Amino acid sequence: MKIIAITDSLPIEEENAFLETSAPRPTIGTKDLLVKINAVSINPVDIKVRASAGSQEEPKILGWDAAGIIEDMGPEVEGFSIGDSVYYSGDLTRPGSNAEYQAVDYRIVAKKPSSLDFEDAAALPLTAITAWETLFDHMKLTKDSTGNLFVNGGAGGVGSMIIQLAKAKTSLTVIASASREESREWCKKMGADYIVDHNQELASQLSEFNGADYVFSAYTTGKEQELAEVMHPQGHLVLIDDPESLNIGAFKPKSITVTPEFMFTRSMFETEDMDYQGKILKEVAILVDNGTIKCTATEYFSGLKVDTFRQAHQRVETSHVVGKVVISY
């Protein structure tokens, strides 16, 4: 099968940043699906892994969002049939989706929303799972939850889903941050009640709304003191970035709970509740098909080829993408 891979961690402008080559079609395990991939999306994790992988003896396939059609399955797979259209975010410890075929554990897969094509479906899994785990696993929010949720980085892929799920499944007021007119309009489209500018001082802006009970942060490094200031005592912060040194002391006076969210935990450690992620995606598909959740794909590329992936990675590396970047094959 054809693959787009890396053999070293190189700047995206380098000619050999990506390699177009071939590999054997994946051998599936007893709980695996073999998926013929139709589309993928590019996430910040693709950029992080590409930058940190180092030299590889064998070409490494990136890609952690995909939509496609099941061509084969292991004997222990339940709930799927050959020919089903599915979507998923994959497993960080296994070969990725930047290939013609991928083997993936059925427990982290769901049938794709019937109202979306493969490109738009591929934009959703990783960000939807991250947002769901943030709101309902870590913050333990319910339909009756009230107060303010501050989304620090509202126009990104995860922020877009945080806003939508919070408005759909809680009674919270959602305040999102965005610094450009394009991203501000996007946050409003996603359903944010209010918008603030994360390039300006946050405390005075959030004080107009009496601060925040809950905070989701895509960009935490250096903002710990500022985030703690805007939060209420005994609030909850969930972060998804990777601060080299987190100033946890900033949150101690208010007894703020600080939780890192990493959506690959369940698949990486094969937790007993690994199938929970498949259930999340099934619920998200229902919300999409009934019009509650909007697709977050905004930029489209085409082709399983080096130039396509180079362009898509370059866009994500700018950190100015609104919504998600997708690639169809």
C-alpha positions as CSV (number, residue, x, y, z in Angstrom):
1,M,0.0,0.0,0.0
2,K,1.0,3.6,-0.5
3,I,2.1,5.6,2.6
4,I,3.3,9.1,3.5
5,A,5.9,8.7,6.2
6,I,8.8,10.3,8.0
7,T,12.3,9.0,8.5
8,D,13.6,11.9,10.6
9,S,12.5,15.0,12.4
10,L,13.0,17.7,9.8
11,P,11.5,21.2,9.3
12,I,8.5,21.0,7.1
13,E,10.3,23.1,4.4
14,E,13.0,20.4,4.0
15,E,12.6,18.3,0.8
16,N,12.7,15.0,2.8
17,A,10.4,16.1,5.6
18,F,8.0,13.5,4.2
19,L,8.6,10.4,2.2
20,E,6.2,8.8,-0.3
21,T,6.8,5.1,-0.3
22,S,5.0,1.7,0.1
23,A,4.5,-0.7,2.9
24,P,2.7,-4.1,3.4
25,R,-1.0,-3.8,4.0
26,P,-1.5,-4.0,7.8
27,T,-2.1,-7.4,9.4
28,I,-5.1,-7.1,11.7
29,G,-5.4,-8.5,15.2
30,T,-8.4,-10.2,16.7
31,K,-10.1,-7.0,17.7
32,D,-9.0,-4.9,14.7
33,L,-10.7,-3.4,11.7
34,L,-8.9,-3.0,8.4
35,V,-10.0,0.4,7.1
36,K,-9.6,1.7,3.5
37,I,-9.0,5.3,4.3
38,N,-10.8,8.0,2.4
39,A,-9.8,11.1,4.4
40,V,-7.8,12.3,7.3
41,S,-7.3,15.5,9.3
42,I,-4.2,17.1,10.6
43,N,-3.9,17.9,14.3
44,P,-1.2,19.5,16.5
45,V,-0.2,16.1,17.6
46,D,1.0,15.3,14.1
47,I,3.3,18.3,14.3
48,K,4.6,17.3,17.7
49,V,5.3,13.7,16.8
50,R,7.0,14.8,13.5
51,A,9.2,17.2,15.5
52,S,10.2,14.8,18.2
53,A,10.4,11.4,16.5
54,G,14.0,11.6,15.6
55,S,15.7,9.2,13.1
56,Q,13.6,6.1,12.2
57,E,15.0,2.7,11.1
58,E,11.7,2.2,9.3
59,P,9.4,4.9,7.9
60,K,7.0,6.1,10.5
61,I,3.4,6.8,9.5
62,L,1.7,9.7,11.2
63,G,-2.0,10.5,11.3
64,W,-4.5,10.4,14.1
65,D,-7.9,11.2,12.6
66,A,-9.5,9.2,9.7
67,A,-12.7,8.2,8.0
68,G,-13.0,5.3,5.6
69,I,-14.6,2.0,4.8
70,I,-14.1,-1.4,6.6
71,E,-12.5,-4.0,4.3
72,D,-11.8,-6.7,6.8
73,M,-12.1,-7.4,10.6
74,G,-10.8,-9.7,13.3
75,P,-12.9,-12.5,14.8
76,E,-13.6,-10.7,18.1
77,V,-15.0,-7.5,16.5
78,E,-18.6,-6.7,17.5
79,G,-21.1,-4.2,16.1
80,F,-19.5,-3.7,12.6
81,S,-19.8,-5.2,9.2
82,I,-17.5,-5.1,6.2
83,G,-18.5,-2.1,4.0
84,D,-19.4,0.1,7.0
85,S,-18.3,3.7,6.8
86,V,-16.4,4.6,10.0
87,Y,-14.5,7.4,11.7
88,Y,-11.9,7.3,14.5
89,S,-8.8,9.0,16.0
90,G,-6.6,6.0,16.2
91,D,-3.9,5.0,18.6
92,L,-0.6,6.9,19.2
93,T,1.3,3.7,19.6
94,R,0.4,2.2,16.3
95,P,1.0,3.2,12.6
96,G,-1.1,6.2,11.7
97,S,-3.7,7.0,9.0
98,N,-1.5,8.7,6.4
99,A,-1.7,5.6,4.3
100,E,-4.1,3.7,2.0
101,Y,-5.1,1.3,4.8
102,Q,-5.0,1.2,8.6
103,A,-5.6,-1.4,11.3
104,V,-7.4,0.0,14.3
105,D,-9.0,-1.5,17.4
106,Y,-12.8,-1.6,16.9
107,R,-13.4,-0.3,20.4
108,I,-12.3,3.2,19.5
109,V,-14.2,3.4,16.2
110,A,-17.8,4.3,15.4
111,K,-19.9,4.5,12.2
112,K,-19.4,7.9,10.7
113,P,-22.2,10.5,10.8
114,S,-24.5,9.6,7.8
115,S,-25.0,13.3,7.0
116,L,-21.3,14.0,6.5
117,D,-18.9,13.0,3.7
118,F,-15.6,11.4,4.6
119,E,-13.7,14.6,4.5
120,D,-15.9,16.4,7.0
121,A,-16.2,13.3,9.2
122,A,-12.4,13.0,9.4
123,A,-12.3,16.4,11.1
124,L,-14.2,15.4,14.2
125,P,-12.9,12.3,16.1
126,L,-9.8,13.5,18.0
127,T,-11.2,16.9,18.9
128,A,-14.7,15.5,19.8
129,I,-13.2,12.9,22.1
130,T,-10.9,15.4,23.7
131,A,-13.7,17.8,24.3
132,W,-16.1,15.1,25.6
133,E,-13.5,13.8,28.1
134,T,-12.7,17.4,29.2
135,L,-16.3,18.3,29.9
136,F,-17.9,15.1,31.1
137,D,-15.1,12.9,32.4
138,H,-12.9,15.5,34.1
139,M,-15.2,18.4,34.9
140,K,-18.1,16.0,35.4
141,L,-20.6,18.4,33.9
142,T,-24.2,17.6,33.3
143,K,-27.3,19.2,31.7
144,D,-28.0,20.9,35.0
145,S,-24.5,22.4,35.3
146,T,-24.5,26.2,35.5
147,G,-22.0,28.9,35.8
148,N,-19.3,30.1,33.4
149,L,-17.0,28.1,31.2
150,F,-14.0,30.0,29.8
151,V,-12.6,28.4,26.6
152,N,-9.0,29.7,26.2
153,G,-8.4,29.2,22.4
154,G,-12.0,28.9,21.2
155,A,-11.4,28.8,17.4
156,G,-9.1,25.8,17.3
157,G,-10.3,22.2,16.6
158,V,-10.8,21.2,20.3
159,G,-12.1,24.7,21.3
160,S,-14.7,24.4,18.5
161,M,-16.0,21.2,20.0
162,I,-15.8,22.3,23.6
163,I,-18.1,25.3,22.8
164,Q,-20.6,23.1,20.9
165,L,-20.8,20.3,23.4
166,A,-21.0,22.7,26.3
167,K,-23.9,24.5,24.7
168,A,-25.6,21.3,23.7
169,K,-25.3,19.2,26.9
170,T,-24.9,21.7,29.8
171,S,-26.5,24.9,31.0
172,L,-23.3,26.8,31.2
173,T,-22.5,30.2,29.8
174,V,-19.6,29.8,27.4
175,I,-17.0,32.6,27.1
176,A,-14.4,31.9,24.4
177,S,-11.2,33.7,23.6
178,A,-10.2,34.7,20.1
179,S,-7.9,37.5,18.8
180,R,-8.8,37.9,15.1
181,E,-12.1,38.8,13.5
182,E,-12.2,35.6,11.6
183,S,-11.7,33.5,14.8
184,R,-14.2,35.6,16.8
185,E,-16.9,35.0,14.1
186,W,-16.1,31.3,14.2
187,C,-16.5,31.1,17.9
188,K,-19.9,32.8,17.6
189,K,-20.9,30.4,14.9
190,M,-19.9,27.5,17.2
191,G,-22.3,29.0,19.8
192,A,-20.1,30.9,22.3
193,D,-22.2,33.4,24.3
194,Y,-19.3,35.9,24.7
195,I,-15.9,36.5,23.2
196,V,-12.8,37.9,24.8
197,D,-9.3,38.6,23.3
198,H,-6.6,36.3,24.7
199,N,-3.9,38.7,23.5
200,Q,-5.3,41.3,26.0
201,E,-5.3,41.1,29.8
202,L,-7.9,38.5,30.7
203,A,-8.8,39.4,34.3
204,S,-10.5,42.7,33.4
205,Q,-12.3,41.1,30.4
206,L,-13.6,38.1,32.4
207,S,-14.6,40.3,35.4
208,E,-17.4,41.6,33.3
209,F,-18.9,38.1,33.4
210,N,-18.0,37.5,37.1
211,G,-15.0,35.2,36.2
212,A,-15.1,31.5,35.4
213,D,-16.0,28.3,37.3
214,Y,-14.5,26.1,34.7
215,V,-11.6,26.7,32.2
216,F,-10.5,24.7,29.2
217,S,-7.1,25.9,28.0
218,A,-5.3,25.1,24.8
219,Y,-2.5,27.6,25.6
220,T,-1.5,27.4,29.3
221,T,2.2,28.1,29.4
222,G,2.9,31.5,31.0
223,K,-0.8,32.1,31.6
224,E,-1.1,30.2,34.8
225,Q,-1.3,33.2,37.1
226,E,-3.7,35.0,34.8
227,L,-6.0,31.9,34.5
228,A,-6.0,31.4,38.3
229,E,-7.0,35.1,38.7
230,V,-10.1,34.8,36.5
231,M,-11.2,31.5,38.1
232,H,-13.5,31.1,41.1
233,P,-12.3,29.2,44.2
234,Q,-12.6,25.4,43.9
235,G,-12.9,25.7,40.1
236,H,-11.6,23.3,37.6
237,L,-9.0,23.8,34.8
238,V,-8.4,21.3,32.1
239,L,-5.4,21.8,29.8
240,I,-4.2,20.1,26.6
241,D,-0.9,21.8,25.9
242,D,2.5,20.6,27.2
243,P,3.9,23.2,29.5
244,E,7.6,22.6,30.1
245,S,7.2,23.8,33.7
246,L,3.7,24.3,34.9
247,N,3.3,26.9,37.7
248,I,0.9,24.8,39.7
249,G,1.4,27.0,42.7
250,A,-0.7,29.7,41.0
251,F,-3.8,27.6,41.5
252,K,-3.2,26.5,45.2
253,P,-4.7,29.6,47.0
254,K,-8.1,28.9,45.4
255,S,-7.9,25.1,45.6
256,I,-8.4,24.9,41.9
257,T,-8.3,21.4,40.4
258,V,-5.9,21.2,37.4
259,T,-6.2,18.2,35.0
260,P,-4.2,17.4,31.9
261,E,-6.3,15.8,29.2
262,F,-4.7,13.3,26.8
263,M,-7.3,11.5,24.7
264,F,-4.8,8.7,23.7
265,T,-4.6,7.4,27.3
266,R,-7.3,4.8,26.9
267,S,-5.9,3.3,23.7
268,M,-2.2,3.7,24.8
269,F,-2.8,1.7,28.0
270,E,-5.7,-0.5,26.8
271,T,-7.8,0.6,29.7
272,E,-10.8,-1.5,30.7
273,D,-13.1,1.3,29.5
274,M,-11.3,1.6,26.1
275,D,-14.6,1.1,24.3
276,Y,-15.9,4.4,25.9
277,Q,-14.3,6.3,23.1
278,G,-16.2,4.4,20.5
279,K,-19.3,5.2,22.5
280,I,-18.4,8.9,22.5
281,L,-18.0,8.9,18.7
282,K,-21.4,7.1,18.3
283,E,-23.0,9.8,20.4
284,V,-21.3,12.6,18.5
285,A,-22.5,11.1,15.2
286,I,-26.1,11.3,16.5
287,L,-25.5,14.9,17.5
288,V,-24.1,15.7,14.1
289,D,-26.9,14.0,12.2
290,N,-29.7,15.7,14.2
291,G,-28.1,19.1,13.6
292,T,-26.9,19.8,17.1
293,I,-23.2,19.7,16.3
294,K,-21.7,21.5,13.2
295,C,-18.8,20.2,11.2
296,T,-15.5,21.9,12.0
297,A,-13.6,21.3,8.8
298,T,-12.6,24.6,7.1
299,E,-9.7,23.9,4.8
300,Y,-9.5,21.0,2.3
301,F,-6.6,19.4,0.5
302,S,-6.5,16.4,-1.8
303,G,-4.2,13.6,-2.5
304,L,-2.1,11.0,-0.7
305,K,1.2,12.7,-1.7
306,V,4.0,14.6,-0.2
307,D,3.1,18.1,-1.4
308,T,-0.4,17.8,0.0
309,F,0.8,16.8,3.5
310,R,3.5,19.4,3.4
311,Q,1.0,22.2,2.7
312,A,-1.4,20.9,5.4
313,H,1.3,20.7,8.0
314,Q,2.5,24.2,7.2
315,R,-1.1,25.5,7.7
316,V,-1.4,23.8,11.1
317,E,2.1,25.0,12.2
318,T,1.0,28.6,11.9
319,S,-1.4,28.1,14.9
320,H,-3.8,30.3,13.1
321,V,-6.1,27.7,11.6
322,V,-9.8,28.2,12.4
323,G,-11.5,24.8,12.8
324,K,-9.7,21.8,11.1
325,V,-7.6,21.0,8.1
326,V,-8.5,17.9,6.2
327,I,-7.1,15.8,3.4
328,S,-9.1,13.5,1.1
329,Y,-7.5,10.6,-0.9
